[in-house]
């Protein structure tokens, strides 16, 4: 094989000669169809939750495909599948590319699969065009991304021991699932990568939103993965007879809850930025059709790239609560539950390389946050991290109607290849 990476003229992070290499759309489509048969549903969706028989069978297929590409394939103690392609310079850190193939129950065939097949196509293109890199390149299939990013949590060393007893969608605990997939829960420390041990980490994924599709943009340059904070909310009024209590004497907790839902929506809309706020749960008590609700249990979730913005949205919501309490004769209690995810910003150097790689091919780009969680957020401590988004039709995800054109995936592969080669040419560790 000829050492092509050192021959590139690097301009703004883009290896110029790589523009002649194009992903094979037909090959991508064939691989997508084959992989989607494992757990495929009659409506065109995918039912392949982590630790299911379909998940295990799909992993076996992917291992065979990785080996056919000449990769050195291992399964770490956390049940992550790692395919390694050797570099030419000893001592250089690996460039890692990763995603997942497990699905939500009865979801779509593009979430996760797109990234894994993109990284496989990238390796195939390297083989086809005799490209050798200085750094080793590792392609990873993380286990159980959908259930809680468990594979990347193991690799980053952030998995808490008590998580092993939690039950996944398949009915197995996380510990049982790791064992089922060939991992070793007694040796999870061996799967941990040290901070700074990667030259870079890159993940390609469908957007799972509609920004790229609605604006007809080819590539999303992910600025970071949003942080998430959750609150439990209790709204207390007075339960009373629905037939004998006059309207003006009611202290209706559900009426107050309706004003609260509207307040959350209006607050998130009027503030500048891309923050989102959601009330996803309302439960009225006692829940009888002829009883005015005396208590409502509700929720609040706020997401943004900046913790300060999350806190500002929450403060603005709280500022509007006294007016609702006064108008309805109720009281609100907010109890902070947790930060489900801290904001994880991508590396500015990776964003620059991804953006330049896309523009050099004539692709349009959009700098944007990720509103959904991804394995990349657990990898930011291990090396400079970047994410590439490709469009999702109508922004639909986690549903059988999820769809991304294969031609759009191919553009993502081209950018992924160019990005990895640019990193290989620029990173000297």
C-alpha positions in Angstrom: 0.0 0.0 0.0 1.3 3.5 -0.7 1.5 6.1 2.0 -1.0 8.6 0.6 -1.7 10.7 3.7 1.7 12.3 3.7 1.2 13.3 0.0 -1.8 15.5 0.8 -1.6 19.2 0.6 -3.5 20.3 3.7 -5.6 23.5 3.3 -7.7 24.5 6.3 -7.6 20.9 7.4 -8.7 19.4 4.1 -6.5 16.9 2.2 -7.0 18.0 -1.3 -6.4 14.7 -3.2 -9.1 13.0 -1.2 -11.8 14.9 -3.1 -11.3 12.4 -6.0 -12.5 9.5 -3.8 -16.3 9.0 -3.5 -18.3 6.7 -1.4 -20.0 3.8 -3.2 -23.8 4.5 -2.9 -24.8 1.1 -4.1 -22.5 -0.7 -1.6 -23.8 1.5 1.2 -27.4 0.7 0.3 -26.7 -3.1 0.1 -25.0 -3.0 3.6 -27.9 -1.0 5.0 -30.5 -3.4 3.7 -28.6 -6.4 5.1 -27.9 -4.9 8.5 -31.6 -3.8 8.7 -32.8 -7.3 8.3 -31.6 -8.2 11.8 -34.6 -7.1 13.8 -36.4 -5.6 10.9 -40.1 -5.0 11.1 -42.9 -5.3 8.5 -43.4 -1.5 8.5 -39.8 -0.9 7.5 -38.6 -0.1 11.0 -36.2 -1.8 13.3 -36.7 -3.6 16.6 -33.2 -4.4 17.8 -32.8 -3.3 21.4 -29.5 -3.9 23.1 -28.9 -7.4 24.4 -31.7 -8.9 22.3 -31.1 -11.9 20.0 -31.3 -9.6 17.0 -28.6 -7.4 18.5 -26.3 -10.3 19.0 -26.9 -11.6 15.5 -26.3 -8.1 13.9 -23.1 -7.8 15.9 -21.9 -11.2 14.5 -22.6 -9.9 11.0 -20.7 -6.7 11.6 -17.7 -8.6 13.1 -17.5 -10.7 9.9 -17.7 -7.6 7.8 -15.0 -5.9 9.8 -12.7 -8.9 9.4 -13.4 -9.0 5.7 -12.0 -5.5 5.5 -8.8 -6.7 7.1 -9.4 -5.1 10.5 -8.0 -6.6 13.7 -11.3 -7.2 15.6 -11.7 -7.5 19.4 -14.5 -7.3 21.9 -13.5 -5.4 25.0 -14.7 -6.2 28.5 -17.5 -3.7 28.1 -18.8 -5.6 25.0 -17.8 -2.9 22.6 -16.6 -4.2 19.1 -13.3 -2.6 18.1 -11.8 -3.0 14.6 -8.2 -1.7 14.3 -6.4 -0.7 11.1 -2.7 -0.3 11.7 -0.8 2.9 11.1 2.8 3.3 9.8 4.3 5.3 12.6 4.9 3.6 15.9 3.7 5.4 19.0 1.0 7.5 17.5 -2.4 7.6 19.2 -5.3 6.0 17.4 -7.9 8.0 15.5 -11.2 6.5 16.6 -14.5 6.6 14.8 -17.6 5.1 16.5 -21.4 4.7 16.7 -23.9 2.0 17.5 -26.3 -0.6 16.0 -28.8 -1.2 18.8 -32.2 0.5 18.4 -35.0 1.7 20.5 -37.9 -0.8 20.6 -39.7 -0.5 17.3 -37.6 2.4 16.0 -36.0 3.2 12.7 -33.3 1.7 10.6 -31.0 4.8 10.3 -30.3 5.8 13.9 -26.8 4.4 14.7 -26.6 2.1 11.7 -25.8 5.1 9.5 -22.7 6.0 11.5 -21.4 2.4 11.7 -21.9 1.7 8.0 -20.3 5.1 7.2 -17.2 4.2 9.1 -17.1 0.8 7.4 -17.4 2.4 4.0 -14.6 4.8 5.0 -12.3 1.8 5.7 -13.4 0.1 2.4 -12.5 3.3 0.5 -9.1 3.4 2.2 -8.6 -0.2 1.1 -9.9 0.4 -2.4 -7.5 3.4 -2.9 -4.4 2.0 -1.2 -4.6 4.7 1.5 -2.3 4.1 4.5 -2.5 6.4 7.6 0.3 7.3 10.0 -2.0 6.8 13.0 -3.9 3.6 13.7 -7.6 4.0 12.9 -10.1 2.3 15.2 -13.7 1.8 14.3 -16.0 1.0 17.2 -19.5 -0.3 17.6 -20.6 0.8 21.0 -23.0 -1.5 22.9 -26.3 -0.2 24.2 -26.2 3.4 23.2 -30.0 3.8 23.2 -30.4 2.5 26.8 -27.9 4.9 28.3 -24.6 5.1 26.4 -23.3 2.1 28.3 -20.5 1.1 25.9 -19.0 4.6 25.8 -19.4 5.0 29.6 -17.3 1.8 30.1 -14.7 3.0 27.6 -14.5 6.5 29.2 -14.4 5.1 32.7 -17.7 6.8 33.7 -19.9 3.8 34.3 -21.1 3.5 37.8 -21.1 0.0 39.3 -24.8 0.3 40.4 -25.7 0.7 36.7 -25.0 -3.0 36.1 -28.1 -4.0 37.9 -30.4 -1.7 35.9 -32.8 -3.5 33.5 -32.6 -2.9 29.8 -35.4 -3.0 27.2 -34.5 -6.6 26.4 -35.3 -7.6 30.0 -31.7 -8.4 30.9 -29.8 -6.3 33.4 -26.9 -4.2 32.0 -24.4 -6.7 33.6 -26.2 -9.7 32.1 -26.3 -8.0 28.7 -22.6 -7.2 28.6 -21.9 -10.9 29.4 -24.5 -12.0 26.7 -22.6 -9.9 24.1 -19.2 -11.3 25.0 -18.0 -8.8 27.5 -16.6 -9.4 31.0 -18.2 -7.4 33.9 -15.4 -8.5 36.2 -12.8 -6.8 34.0 -14.4 -3.5 33.0 -11.3 -1.6 34.1 -9.4 -3.2 31.2 -11.8 -1.5 28.7 -11.2 1.9 30.1 -9.2 4.3 27.9 -7.1 7.0 29.6 -7.9 10.7 29.2 -6.0 12.0 26.2 -5.3 8.6 24.8 -6.9 9.2 21.4 -5.6 11.5 18.6 -9.3 12.2 18.0 -12.8 10.8 18.1 -15.3 11.4 15.4 -18.9 10.2 15.2 -21.2 10.4 12.2 -25.0 10.2 12.9 -28.3 11.2 11.4 -29.5 14.6 12.8 -32.7 13.2 14.3 -34.1 16.7 13.8 -35.3 18.8 10.8 -32.9 21.7 10.5 -30.7 20.2 7.8 -33.6 18.7 5.8 -35.8 21.9 6.0 -32.9 24.1 4.9 -31.5 21.6 2.3 -28.1 21.5 3.9 -25.7 18.6 3.4 -23.7 18.4 6.5 -24.2 19.4 10.1 -21.1 20.4 12.0 -22.0 19.6 15.6 -21.0 22.2 18.1 -21.7 20.0 21.1 -24.2 17.7 22.7 -26.7 19.5 24.9 -26.8 19.2 28.7 -30.1 18.1 30.3 -31.6 18.9 33.6 -34.7 17.4 35.1 -37.1 18.5 37.8 -40.1 16.8 39.5 -43.0 19.3 40.0 -45.9 19.0 42.4 -48.9 21.3 42.0 -51.1 21.3 45.0 -54.7 22.5 45.1 -57.9 21.3 46.8 -59.7 18.1 45.7 -63.5 18.7 45.7 -66.8 17.6 44.2 -67.0 18.4 40.5 -70.7 19.0 40.6 -71.2 21.1 43.7 -68.1 23.3 43.8 -68.7 26.6 41.9 -66.1 27.5 39.2 -64.9 30.6 41.0 -64.3 28.7 44.2 -62.2 26.0 42.8 -58.5 25.4 43.5 -58.0 23.1 40.5 -54.4 21.7 40.4 -54.9 20.5 36.8 -56.0 23.9 35.7 -52.9 25.3 37.2 -50.9 22.6 35.4 -52.3 23.7 32.1 -51.1 27.3 32.7 -47.7 25.8 33.8 -47.3 23.9 30.5 -48.1 27.0 28.5 -45.7 29.0 30.6 -42.9 26.5 29.9 -43.5 26.7 26.2 -43.8 30.5 26.0 -40.6 30.9 28.1 -38.5 28.6 25.9 -39.8 30.3 22.8 -39.3 33.9 23.7 -35.6 33.5 24.9 -32.9 33.8 22.2 -31.1 30.6 21.4 -31.9 26.9 20.7 -32.8 25.9 24.2 -35.8 23.5 24.6 -38.0 22.9 27.6 -40.5 20.1 27.9 -43.3 19.0 30.2 -43.5 15.3 29.4 -45.5 14.0 32.3 -48.8 15.1 34.0 -50.7 12.9 36.4 -53.8 14.2 38.1 -55.0 13.0 41.5 -57.3 11.5 42.5 -58.0 11.0 38.8 -61.8 10.6 38.9 -63.9 12.3 36.3 -66.2 13.9 38.9 -63.5 15.2 41.3 -61.5 18.4 40.9 -57.9 17.4 41.0 -56.2 18.3 44.2 -52.7 17.4 43.2 -50.8 17.1 39.9 -47.5 15.4 39.6 -45.6 16.9 36.6 -42.1 17.1 35.2 -39.7 19.6 33.6 -36.8 19.0 31.3 -34.6 21.7 29.9 -31.8 21.2 27.4 -29.1 23.5 26.0 -25.4 23.6 25.1 -24.7 25.9 28.1 -25.5 25.1 31.7 -26.0 28.8 32.3 -28.7 29.0 29.7 -30.5 26.0 31.2 -30.4 27.7 34.6 -31.7 31.0 33.0 -34.7 29.2 31.4 -35.5 27.6 34.7 -35.3 30.9 36.5 -37.6 32.5 34.0 -40.1 29.7 34.4 -40.0 30.1 38.2 -40.6 33.8 37.9 -43.9 33.1 36.2 -45.2 30.7 38.8 -46.5 33.1 41.4 -49.0 34.6 39.0 -50.4 31.1 38.3 -50.5 30.3 42.0 -52.4 33.5 42.7 -54.9 33.0 39.9 -55.7 29.4 40.7 -55.2 29.2 44.5 -52.6 26.5 44.2 -49.0 26.0 45.1 -46.0 24.7 43.2 -43.0 22.7 44.4 -40.0 22.1 42.1 -37.5 19.4 43.1 -34.3 19.1 41.2 -33.8 15.5 40.2 -30.5 15.4 38.3 -28.4 16.5 35.4 -29.0 13.7 33.1 -26.2 14.9 30.9 -23.7 17.7 31.3 -23.1 19.8 28.1 -20.3 18.2 26.0 -18.8 20.6 23.6 -16.9 19.3 20.5 -13.4 20.4 19.8 -13.1 23.6 17.8 -10.2 22.1 15.7 -12.5 19.1 14.8 -15.3 21.5 13.8 -12.9 23.4 11.6 -11.7 20.3 9.9 -15.1 18.9 9.3 -16.4 22.2 8.0 -13.4 22.7 5.7 -13.7 19.1 4.4 -17.3 19.5 3.5 -16.8 22.9 1.9 -13.9 21.6 -0.2 -16.3 19.1 -1.7 -18.9 21.8 -2.4 -21.2 20.7 0.4 -23.3 23.2 2.4 -22.8 23.1 6.2 -24.6 24.3 9.3 -23.0 24.7 12.7 -25.6 23.2 15.1 -26.0 21.6 18.5 -27.2 18.0 19.1 -30.4 17.9 21.0 -30.1 14.1 21.5 -27.4 12.2 23.4 -24.7 10.4 21.7 -21.6 8.3 22.5 -19.4 11.2 21.5 -20.4 13.0 24.7 -18.6 10.4 26.8 -15.5 10.5 24.6 -14.6 14.2 25.0 -12.0 13.5 27.7 -10.2 10.9 25.7 -9.3 13.1 22.8 -10.4 16.0 20.5 -14.0 15.1 19.6 -16.1 16.0 16.6 -19.5 15.0 15.2 -20.9 15.0 11.7 -24.7 15.1 11.0 -26.4 14.1 7.8 -30.1 15.0 7.2 -33.1 13.2 8.6 -36.2 13.4 6.4 -38.8 15.6 8.1 -36.8 15.3 11.3 -38.4 12.0 12.2 -36.4 9.6 14.3 -37.0 6.7 16.8 -39.9 5.6 14.5 -40.3 3.3 11.5 -40.7 6.4 9.2 -37.1 7.5 10.0 -35.3 8.0 6.7 -32.1 9.4 5.3 -31.2 9.3 1.6 -28.3 7.0 0.8 -26.8 9.8 -1.3 -26.8 12.0 1.8 -25.1 9.2 3.8 -22.5 9.0 1.0 -21.7 12.7 1.4 -21.2 12.1 5.1 -18.8 9.2 4.4 -16.8 11.5 2.1 -16.5 14.1 4.8 -15.7 11.5 7.4 -12.9 10.1 5.2 -11.5 13.6 4.5 -11.7 14.5 8.2 -9.9 11.4 9.4 -7.1 11.9 6.7 -6.8 15.6 7.7 -6.5 14.6 11.4 -3.9 12.0 10.4 -1.9 14.6 8.6 -2.1 17.3 11.3 -1.9 15.4 14.6 1.6 14.4 15.6 0.7 12.4 18.8 
